[in-house]
């Protein structure tokens, strides 16, 4: 199993729910040349049984296949749903008197909203699963 690891600093530990701050490497690909980008830290909360204190360095590990699968689904599913809505609207209302363009846009927004609802439902399903594991550095 291949894993992705990021090093972070424990900010707080509330009965095993550990809040970790991760400083991103860079904001864009050309920061080394201009240095003008402000790089904001990211915060993640994960549960662990380890005794971690604020200031401890930890590694956040995730399975690369799970991260890739969730990333692809999160970014590509709404696009697929919008294309499906457009094709469906053009197929259903092909030979009607209604304004085909307006109905296509309406269907695109409806299918985008449906995809967001599906993603929210999936997000709630992953709420209690351990996608990210913590280990002391």
ABEGO torsion letter per residue (X at the ends): XBBBBBBBBBABBBGGBBBBBBBBABABAAAAAAGABBBBBBBBBBBBABBBBBGBBBBBBBBAAAAAAAAAAAAAAAAAAAAAAAAAAAAAAAABABBAAAAAAAAAAAAAAAAAAAAAAAAAAAAABBABBBBBX
